[in-house]
Amino acid sequence: MKLPSRNTQFLARDSYRMRRLMDAARILPVLGLILLVLPLMRLDSGAESPPTAAEAVYLFLVWIGLILAAFVMSLWLRRSLGPPRPLVTPVSGRQGMAAPSMPPVAPKDD
């Protein structure tokens, strides 16, 4: 008996990696919340708790790790998405915003 062939569709490698990186950037705040709440979720209340200094070091290490992970992901996303487009197009060879066009005002004769 012959099995029907499946038509598998593969995504381009670059777009697949970019989408997974975007997914990781979306998950990062949830991961950070879980890591920051972990010390509070100890069930063993009878045991001796770790010193406050160790918990503070853990929290700051998690915080710095989240900042570095977000920075690295933003660099990778920026590189994969391409150069940013200018917000304002240059006018007559000069950089900057174009002046609004207003009709000329005739002087008043009193």
Secondary structure, 3 states (H helix, E strand, C coil): CCCCCCCCCCCCHHHHHHHHHHHHHHHHHHHHHHHHHHHHHCCCCCCCCCCHHHHHHHHHHHHHHHHHHHHHHHHHHHHHHCCCCCCCCCECCECCCCCCCCCCCCCCCC
